Amino acid sequence: MRHLLLVLSLLCLAVPAEATVKTRIVEYKQGATLLEGYLAWDDATRAKRPAVLVVHEWTGINDHIRQRTEMLAKLGYVAFAADIYGKGTRPTSPAEAGTIAGIYKNDRALMRARARAGLDELKKQKFVDTRRLAAIGFCFGGTTVLELARDGADLRGVVSFHGGLATPTPQDARNIRGKVLALHGADDPFVKGDEVAAFQDEMRKGGVDWQFNSYGNAVHSFTNRAAGSDNSKGAAYNEKADKRSWAAMQAFFAEIFK
């Protein structure tokens, strides 16, 4: 009996610890503006690891963004959802979201500064390998991480999920230091063919290592279940595009973080 108990004890010790995702709210600043981000990491290991900045949609940090941040933590990354708008600024209607997002779309220097502040805060976090950083963004956030890359941020790569691709300074593509992956809904009425073509031309002229995936039958917001399922509205969830794009991101990370 004692021998059996000893064997069972040793077996229990040999079982690896399961992933334990921890989260916390992080307050930080850009200039005088107080920001409130969302941090997630796997607490089962104490090792340094790659880290991913996450930038929200035009509605700010919401359940979808928190979920994605936690999903990245489960994959083994330290993930930090940056707050571009500021603490307490969380639009509750499309009209309000459009107005607030427009502030940053019309002031790319401010957009880049807010994204930089988030990246700097991520670098400060425990367990982050500051030599292996990436950024992802959804819709408005996709636009933002592309601007962060154009600003010359030290990132191994950026991923835009159904993000706006246009920029007032396409010549800044030459500043991009990492690789770029753009994940696009082929039927997105808000990011049309001419914008896609201009983005691809920008990447070529900038000498960027870039990829562009276009998902058939997908419109804007194809990763967000809260967008509903009616493509005629221009924004809708698409399960296939969601899964395929997330898998593409994981393959991209395996490449840039190897």
C-alpha positions in Angstrom: 0.0 0.0 0.0 2.8 2.4 0.9 4.6 1.5 -2.4 1.4 2.3 -4.3 1.0 5.7 -2.6 4.6 6.5 -3.4 4.1 5.7 -7.1 0.9 7.8 -7.2 2.7 10.7 -5.6 5.5 10.6 -8.1 3.1 10.4 -11.0 1.3 13.5 -9.7 4.6 15.4 -9.5 5.4 14.4 -13.1 2.2 15.9 -14.5 3.0 19.3 -16.1 1.1 22.3 -14.8 -1.9 23.3 -16.8 -2.0 26.7 -18.4 -3.4 29.3 -15.9 -4.3 32.5 -17.6 -4.1 35.5 -15.3 -5.5 38.9 -16.3 -5.4 42.4 -14.8 -6.3 46.0 -15.7 -3.3 48.2 -16.2 -3.4 52.0 -16.0 -0.7 53.9 -17.9 -0.3 57.2 -19.6 0.5 58.8 -23.0 1.5 62.3 -22.1 -1.1 63.6 -19.7 -3.8 61.2 -20.8 -4.7 58.3 -18.5 -5.2 55.0 -20.4 -6.5 51.7 -19.2 -5.3 48.5 -20.9 -6.0 44.8 -20.3 -3.1 42.3 -19.7 -3.2 38.5 -19.9 -0.5 35.9 -19.4 -0.1 32.2 -18.6 1.0 32.0 -15.0 2.0 28.3 -15.2 5.5 29.2 -16.4 8.0 31.8 -15.3 9.9 31.9 -18.5 10.4 34.9 -20.7 8.2 34.7 -23.8 7.2 36.6 -26.9 4.6 39.3 -26.4 1.7 40.6 -28.5 0.1 44.1 -28.4 -3.6 44.0 -29.2 -5.5 47.0 -30.5 -9.2 47.3 -30.3 -12.0 48.0 -32.7 -13.7 51.4 -33.0 -15.8 50.7 -29.9 -12.7 50.4 -27.7 -11.7 47.6 -25.4 -14.7 45.3 -25.2 -15.5 41.6 -24.5 -14.2 40.6 -28.0 -10.8 42.2 -27.4 -10.5 40.8 -23.9 -11.3 37.4 -25.2 -8.7 37.6 -28.0 -6.1 38.8 -25.5 -6.8 35.8 -23.3 -6.7 33.5 -26.3 -3.2 34.8 -27.0 -2.2 34.1 -23.4 -3.4 30.5 -23.8 -1.1 30.2 -26.8 1.9 31.1 -24.6 2.2 34.8 -25.3 2.1 37.8 -22.9 -0.8 39.8 -24.4 -1.7 43.4 -23.7 -4.8 45.2 -25.1 -3.8 48.8 -25.5 -6.3 51.6 -24.9 -6.1 54.1 -27.7 -9.1 56.3 -26.6 -8.3 56.8 -22.9 -9.8 55.5 -19.6 -13.5 55.7 -19.5 -13.9 56.5 -23.2 -15.9 53.5 -24.5 -18.4 54.4 -27.3 -21.9 52.9 -26.9 -23.2 53.6 -30.4 -21.9 53.5 -34.0 -22.3 57.2 -34.3 -20.2 57.8 -31.2 -17.7 55.2 -32.2 -17.3 56.8 -35.6 -16.7 60.3 -34.1 -14.1 59.1 -31.6 -12.3 56.8 -34.1 -12.3 59.7 -36.6 -10.2 61.8 -34.2 -7.3 59.3 -34.6 -7.8 58.5 -38.2 -7.5 62.3 -38.9 -4.4 62.6 -36.6 -2.1 59.7 -37.4 0.6 61.2 -35.2 -1.7 60.9 -32.2 -2.8 57.4 -33.2 0.9 56.3 -33.4 1.7 57.9 -30.1 -1.1 56.1 -28.3 0.0 52.8 -29.9 3.6 53.5 -28.9 2.5 54.1 -25.3 0.8 50.7 -25.3 3.8 49.0 -26.7 6.1 50.6 -24.1 3.8 49.5 -21.4 3.8 45.9 -22.7 7.7 45.9 -22.7 7.6 46.7 -18.9 5.5 43.6 -18.1 6.9 40.6 -16.3 8.0 37.6 -18.5 8.1 39.7 -21.7 11.0 38.9 -24.1 11.4 42.4 -25.4 13.4 41.1 -28.4 10.3 39.2 -29.7 7.3 41.6 -30.0 4.3 41.7 -32.4 1.1 43.6 -32.7 -2.4 42.7 -33.9 -5.5 44.8 -34.4 -9.1 44.4 -35.4 -10.9 47.0 -37.7 -9.8 50.4 -36.3 -7.0 48.4 -34.5 -5.8 46.9 -37.7 -5.3 50.4 -39.1 -3.5 51.4 -35.9 -1.0 48.5 -35.8 -0.2 49.2 -39.5 0.5 52.9 -38.5 2.6 51.7 -35.6 4.7 49.6 -38.0 5.0 52.5 -40.4 6.3 54.6 -37.5 9.3 52.2 -37.3 8.3 50.4 -34.1 10.6 47.5 -33.2 8.2 44.7 -34.0 8.9 41.3 -35.5 5.5 41.5 -37.2 2.0 43.0 -37.3 -1.3 41.5 -38.2 -4.4 43.4 -39.3 -7.8 41.7 -39.0 -10.3 43.4 -41.3 -8.5 46.7 -40.8 -8.5 49.8 -42.8 -5.4 49.8 -45.0 -5.2 53.4 -46.2 -2.7 55.9 -44.9 -1.9 59.5 -45.6 1.8 58.7 -45.6 2.4 55.6 -47.8 6.1 56.5 -48.1 6.5 55.6 -44.4 6.3 51.9 -45.4 10.1 52.1 -45.8 10.2 52.5 -42.0 8.6 49.1 -41.4 11.1 46.8 -39.6 9.1 43.6 -39.3 6.8 41.5 -41.5 3.2 42.4 -42.3 0.1 40.1 -42.5 -3.2 41.7 -43.7 -6.3 39.5 -43.3 -9.2 40.9 -45.3 -12.8 40.1 -46.1 -13.1 39.8 -49.9 -16.6 41.4 -49.8 -15.7 44.1 -47.3 -17.7 47.2 -48.5 -15.7 49.6 -46.2 -12.2 48.6 -47.5 -12.7 48.4 -51.3 -10.5 47.2 -54.1 -8.8 50.5 -54.8 -7.7 50.7 -51.1 -6.4 47.2 -51.2 -4.5 47.9 -54.4 -3.0 51.0 -53.0 -1.9 49.1 -49.8 -0.2 46.4 -51.9 1.6 48.9 -54.0 2.7 50.7 -50.8 4.1 47.4 -49.4 6.0 46.7 -52.7 7.5 50.2 -52.9 8.5 50.1 -49.3 10.3 46.8 -49.7 8.2 45.2 -47.0 8.0 41.4 -46.4 4.2 41.2 -46.6 1.3 38.8 -47.0 -2.3 39.5 -47.9 -5.1 36.9 -47.3 -8.5 37.6 -48.7 -11.4 35.5 -47.4 -14.3 34.8 -49.7 -17.9 35.6 -48.6 -16.5 37.6 -45.7 -17.3 41.3 -45.0 -16.1 43.7 -42.3 -15.7 42.5 -38.7 -15.7 38.8 -39.7 -13.9 37.8 -36.4 -16.5 39.4 -34.1 -19.6 37.3 -33.2 -21.3 40.5 -31.9 -21.4 41.7 -35.5 -24.3 39.3 -36.3 -24.6 37.2 -39.5 -26.2 39.5 -42.0 -23.6 40.3 -44.7 -25.9 42.9 -46.3 -25.1 45.2 -43.3 -21.5 45.3 -44.4 -20.2 44.0 -41.1 -20.9 40.4 -40.0 -19.3 37.4 -38.3 -18.0 34.6 -40.5 -16.9 31.5 -38.7 -14.7 30.1 -41.5 -12.9 33.4 -42.0 -12.5 33.8 -38.3 -10.9 30.3 -37.8 -8.8 30.6 -41.0 -7.5 34.1 -40.1 -6.6 33.0 -36.5 -4.7 30.0 -37.9 -2.9 32.2 -40.4 -1.9 34.5 -37.5 -0.5 31.5 -35.5 1.5 30.3 -38.5 2.8 33.9 -39.0 3.9 34.0 -35.3 5.6 30.6 -35.6 7.6 32.1 -38.4 8.6 35.5 -36.9 9.2 34.2 -33.4 11.2 31.0 -34.3 
